[in-house]
Amino acid sequence: MNKVWLITGASSGFGRALAELALADGDVVVGAVRRPEALDDLVAAHPDQVEALRLDVAETGAAEAAVTDVVARHGRIDVLVNAAGRTHVGAFEETTEHELRALFDVHVFGPAALVRAVLPHMRGRRSGAIVQFSSMGGQMSFAGFSAYSGTKFALEGMSEALADEVADFGIRVLIVEPGAFRTSLFETDRAGASPDSGLYPKVSRTRGFVAGGDGSQPGDPAKAAALIVAALEAERTPLRLPLGDDGVGAVLGHLDQVREDIAPWEKSARATAFDD
């Protein structure tokens, strides 16, 4: 039986690549996007397989109605892909509360609302898959990405617990952690930035990296999409899937750094129980 996919951010990047791959497999794709016209070409090419659904993931109150509508028309949702997102650069001190909350709406509260809405249907069928787009910045971070990584760390923590909760219902959860891929993430009109006071040279360098990185990222979203599908179809779907040489290297390097930090303090840290 062909699958029904609900994909946020389906108009570009990873969401678009996954949509195209699903369509090639004969599946049905409901692309949840803020501008449905961005999917006009896919709808025209695959009128029986593609629907454009107007949805701003930051408007969490719309999630349940969107899912109910898709299920009513297609009978089920086999795969939910939370791919909508954007980047943000700014020093911790210079990132405003409004900027931080807006980023959490897109990367945490929006995906959470869609997961809550889709789970009753997946549990009822005892099958389904949820793909959560994080980043290598969901495992490690550096100057300028405190807000962005904060949202991705939160998404990963929630998704790890989610995976444990829903495994008994036959539902798979996959956290995707890409490095630098040639998506629209770094496009000037999509990359958010807090004002730069110049106090933090490392943050300024990160701004330069983002500003000059669009279009030159080494990662191929189509190859990433193929690997994601392979991971979902594997006998054992991994909880986390870092992508790209830089992504894999960053995540593994961070794990080594965590161990290096803990090792000199391990004995003392273990010996913090009451003396009985």
C-alpha positions as a printed NumPy array, in Angstrom:
array([[  0.   ,   0.   ,   0.   ],
       [  1.334,   3.432,  -0.93 ],
       [  2.008,   5.8  ,   1.944],
       [  0.451,   9.135,   2.841],
       [  3.039,  11.741,   3.851],
       [  2.383,  15.012,   5.682],
       [  5.457,  17.16 ,   5.164],
       [  5.981,  20.638,   6.59 ],
       [  8.426,  22.845,   4.729],
       [  7.712,  20.857,   1.558],
       [  8.398,  23.776,  -0.78 ],
       [ 12.191,  23.643,  -0.497],
       [ 15.217,  21.884,   0.938],
       [ 14.822,  18.562,   2.684],
       [ 11.03 ,  18.751,   2.693],
       [ 10.981,  19.184,  -1.077],
       [ 13.52 ,  16.415,  -1.624],
       [ 11.508,  13.98 ,   0.495],
       [  8.302,  14.966,  -1.285],
       [  9.846,  14.308,  -4.694],
       [ 11.195,  10.938,  -3.577],
       [  7.842,   9.901,  -2.103],
       [  6.091,  10.884,  -5.323],
       [  8.545,   8.838,  -7.354],
       [  7.566,   5.851,  -5.202],
       [  3.894,   6.419,  -5.989],
       [  3.028,   7.804,  -2.559],
       [  0.65 ,  10.647,  -1.697],
       [  2.18 ,  13.862,  -0.369],
       [  0.364,  16.594,   1.518],
       [  2.751,  19.53 ,   1.633],
       [  2.069,  21.845,   4.554],
       [  3.432,  25.258,   3.603],
       [  2.746,  28.901,   4.327],
       [  2.431,  29.659,   0.607],
       [  0.571,  26.86 ,  -1.232],
       [  1.494,  28.362,  -4.598],
       [  5.087,  27.291,  -3.906],
       [  3.944,  23.742,  -4.65 ],
       [  2.085,  24.577,  -7.875],
       [  4.674,  22.798, -10.029],
       [  4.454,  19.569,  -8.025],
       [  0.661,  19.687,  -7.987],
       [  0.585,  20.228, -11.752],
       [  3.002,  17.368, -12.372],
       [  1.303,  14.954,  -9.962],
       [ -2.327,  16.104,  -9.609],
       [ -3.47 ,  12.786,  -8.127],
       [ -0.617,  12.552,  -5.63 ],
       [  0.093,  16.042,  -4.293],
       [ -1.938,  18.467,  -2.23 ],
       [ -0.807,  21.83 ,  -0.96 ],
       [ -2.057,  22.615,   2.538],
       [ -1.783,  26.146,   3.869],
       [ -0.219,  25.904,   7.321],
       [  2.115,  28.072,   9.354],
       [  3.627,  25.65 ,  11.867],
       [  4.134,  28.502,  14.326],
       [  0.333,  28.788,  14.587],
       [  0.036,  25.741,  16.811],
       [ -3.735,  26.017,  17.139],
       [ -4.104,  25.056,  13.475],
       [ -2.302,  21.712,  13.772],
       [ -5.196,  19.546,  14.905],
       [ -7.585,  20.82 ,  12.22 ],
       [ -4.93 ,  20.275,   9.555],
       [ -4.313,  16.683,  10.611],
       [ -8.042,  15.969,  10.934],
       [ -8.574,  17.301,   7.406],
       [ -5.805,  15.125,   5.925],
       [ -7.032,  11.987,   7.691],
       [-10.634,  12.665,   6.632],
       [ -9.624,  12.858,   2.972],
       [ -6.91 ,  10.177,   2.849],
       [ -7.836,   7.86 ,   5.691],
       [ -4.48 ,   8.016,   7.427],
       [ -1.086,   9.664,   7.776],
       [  1.757,   7.16 ,   7.481],
       [  4.664,   9.576,   7.797],
       [  4.793,  12.978,   9.476],
       [  7.859,  15.   ,   8.531],
       [  8.572,  18.131,  10.556],
       [ 10.992,  19.799,   8.157],
       [  9.928,  23.462,   8.334],
       [ 12.56 ,  25.666,   9.89 ],
       [ 14.935,  28.57 ,   9.622],
       [ 18.268,  29.571,  11.038],
       [ 19.129,  32.387,  13.43 ],
       [ 22.474,  33.929,  14.29 ],
       [ 23.114,  36.033,  17.359],
       [ 25.062,  36.126,  20.574],
       [ 23.232,  34.737,  23.6  ],
       [ 23.242,  38.195,  25.204],
       [ 21.988,  39.937,  22.079],
       [ 19.145,  37.54 ,  21.208],
       [ 15.865,  39.033,  22.386],
       [ 13.129,  37.11 ,  24.142],
       [ 10.841,  37.736,  21.178],
       [ 13.387,  36.262,  18.751],
       [ 13.951,  33.257,  20.99 ],
       [ 10.245,  32.555,  21.462],
       [  9.563,  32.916,  17.737],
       [ 12.262,  30.351,  16.97 ],
       [ 10.867,  27.934,  19.552],
       [  7.427,  28.316,  17.969],
       [  8.782,  27.111,  14.624],
       [ 11.194,  24.409,  15.798],
       [  9.578,  23.074,  18.989],
       [  5.976,  24.07 ,  19.676],
       [  4.867,  23.72 ,  16.036],
       [  6.277,  20.205,  15.565],
       [  4.997,  19.204,  19.017],
       [  1.456,  20.27 ,  18.109],
       [  1.532,  18.245,  14.905],
       [  2.901,  15.183,  16.696],
       [  0.166,  15.42 ,  19.332],
       [ -2.445,  15.689,  16.591],
       [ -1.197,  12.75 ,  14.53 ],
       [ -0.431,  10.281,  17.318],
       [ -4.015,   9.128,  18.055],
       [ -4.392,   8.109,  14.397],
       [ -1.044,   6.317,  14.293],
       [ -1.684,   4.578,  17.597],
       [ -5.049,   3.413,  16.353],
       [ -3.413,   1.797,  13.334],
       [ -0.342,   0.706,  15.362],
       [  1.964,   1.995,  12.672],
       [  3.533,   5.197,  11.446],
       [  6.717,   7.196,  11.362],
       [  7.657,  10.647,  12.633],
       [ 10.688,  12.407,  11.168],
       [ 11.991,  15.306,  13.235],
       [ 14.434,  17.601,  11.484],
       [ 17.061,  18.704,  13.937],
       [ 20.625,  19.588,  12.966],
       [ 24.16 ,  18.768,  13.958],
       [ 23.407,  21.848,  16.075],
       [ 21.001,  19.666,  18.038],
       [ 23.981,  17.796,  19.467],
       [ 26.603,  20.522,  19.722],
       [ 26.84 ,  24.269,  19.334],
       [ 29.174,  27.211,  19.022],
       [ 29.191,  31.001,  19.169],
       [ 26.26 ,  32.616,  17.413],
       [ 23.962,  29.608,  17.413],
       [ 22.735,  29.564,  21.014],
       [ 19.097,  30.208,  20.086],
       [ 19.059,  27.904,  17.071],
       [ 20.744,  25.061,  18.917],
       [ 18.586,  25.655,  21.966],
       [ 15.506,  24.857,  19.905],
       [ 17.095,  21.811,  18.317],
       [ 18.354,  20.45 ,  21.659],
       [ 14.803,  20.803,  22.973],
       [ 13.333,  19.036,  19.948],
       [ 15.804,  16.182,  20.308],
       [ 15.145,  15.711,  24.025],
       [ 11.399,  15.593,  23.46 ],
       [ 11.773,  13.27 ,  20.485],
       [ 13.993,  10.825,  22.365],
       [ 11.316,  10.435,  25.035],
       [  8.638,  10.262,  22.343],
       [ 10.434,   7.39 ,  20.625],
       [ 10.468,   5.414,  23.859],
       [  6.78 ,   6.101,  24.472],
       [  5.455,   5.117,  21.051],
       [  7.682,   2.15 ,  20.203],
       [  5.138,  -0.268,  21.69 ],
       [  2.574,   1.032,  19.187],
       [  4.719,   0.282,  16.156],
       [  5.553,   3.959,  15.574],
       [  9.079,   4.912,  14.562],
       [ 10.772,   8.204,  15.405],
       [ 13.782,   9.416,  13.44 ],
       [ 15.769,  12.516,  14.418],
       [ 17.699,  13.874,  11.423],
       [ 20.866,  15.885,  12.142],
       [ 22.178,  17.446,   8.921],
       [ 25.359,  19.389,   8.531],
       [ 25.636,  22.   ,   5.778],
       [ 23.32 ,  21.04 ,   2.909],
       [ 22.419,  23.085,  -0.139],
       [ 18.999,  24.202,   1.06 ],
       [ 17.488,  27.65 ,   1.502],
       [ 18.439,  27.78 ,   5.195],
       [ 21.143,  30.405,   4.666],
       [ 19.247,  32.525,   2.146],
       [ 19.395,  36.195,   3.079],
       [ 15.651,  36.639,   3.419],
       [ 15.289,  33.512,   5.563],
       [ 18.309,  33.679,   7.862],
       [ 17.364,  35.543,  11.017],
       [ 19.937,  37.592,  12.873],
       [ 20.065,  39.587,  16.071],
       [ 21.751,  43.007,  15.965],
       [ 25.546,  42.709,  16.126],
       [ 27.155,  44.853,  18.821],
       [ 30.642,  43.767,  17.787],
       [ 31.358,  42.601,  21.341],
       [ 31.721,  38.979,  20.317],
       [ 34.202,  38.427,  17.455],
       [ 33.378,  34.702,  17.274],
       [ 29.719,  35.533,  16.649],
       [ 30.727,  37.969,  13.914],
       [ 32.681,  35.182,  12.235],
       [ 29.613,  32.938,  12.413],
       [ 27.559,  35.684,  10.767],
       [ 30.084,  35.8  ,   7.951],
       [ 29.966,  32.031,   7.57 ],
       [ 26.176,  32.072,   7.251],
       [ 26.059,  35.134,   4.989],
       [ 28.602,  33.664,   2.59 ],
       [ 27.497,  30.054,   2.757],
       [ 24.319,  30.038,   0.696],
       [ 24.655,  27.963,  -2.461],
       [ 28.052,  26.491,  -1.616],
       [ 27.076,  23.924,   1.012],
       [ 28.467,  20.475,   0.158],
       [ 25.417,  18.396,   1.123],
       [ 22.947,  17.122,  -1.501],
       [ 19.351,  17.102,  -0.153],
       [ 18.298,  14.411,  -2.649],
       [ 20.943,  12.005,  -1.358],
       [ 19.932,  12.865,   2.196],
       [ 16.277,  12.127,   1.405],
       [ 17.187,   8.709,  -0.005],
       [ 19.108,   7.845,   3.164],
       [ 16.249,   9.023,   5.376],
       [ 13.812,   6.763,   3.542],
       [ 16.277,   3.875,   3.82 ],
       [ 16.535,   4.469,   7.563],
       [ 12.741,   4.484,   7.918],
       [ 12.492,   1.222,   5.997],
       [ 15.324,  -0.493,   7.866],
       [ 14.542,  -3.344,  10.253],
       [ 15.864,  -1.108,  13.036],
       [ 15.355,   2.591,  12.392],
       [ 18.052,   4.581,  14.208],
       [ 16.924,   7.223,  16.668],
       [ 19.442,   9.702,  15.276],
       [ 20.801,  10.085,  11.764],
       [ 23.546,  12.695,  11.323],
       [ 24.036,  13.634,   7.679],
       [ 27.025,  14.867,   5.708],
       [ 30.716,  14.45 ,   6.412],
       [ 30.648,  17.62 ,   8.503],
       [ 27.513,  16.574,  10.376],
       [ 28.787,  13.115,  11.245],
       [ 32.207,  14.509,  12.194],
       [ 30.711,  17.227,  14.403],
       [ 28.394,  14.846,  16.274],
       [ 31.073,  12.202,  16.836],
       [ 33.595,  14.865,  17.829],
       [ 31.158,  16.284,  20.344],
       [ 30.596,  12.853,  21.882],
       [ 34.374,  12.518,  22.294],
       [ 34.51 ,  15.97 ,  23.892],
       [ 31.756,  15.095,  26.376],
       [ 33.65 ,  11.971,  27.424],
       [ 36.866,  13.977,  27.712],
       [ 35.13 ,  16.506,  29.955],
       [ 33.657,  13.846,  32.22 ],
       [ 36.649,  11.49 ,  32.53 ],
       [ 38.854,  13.549,  34.915],
       [ 35.872,  14.176,  37.204],
       [ 34.173,  10.805,  36.927],
       [ 35.413,   9.262,  40.161],
       [ 34.595,  12.343,  42.238],
       [ 31.265,  12.857,  40.485],
       [ 30.227,   9.288,  41.236],
       [ 31.166,   9.719,  44.901],
       [ 28.543,  12.345,  45.697],
       [ 26.088,  10.067,  47.511],
       [ 25.316,  10.314,  51.226],
       [ 27.783,   8.474,  53.472],
       [ 25.608,   5.752,  55.022]])
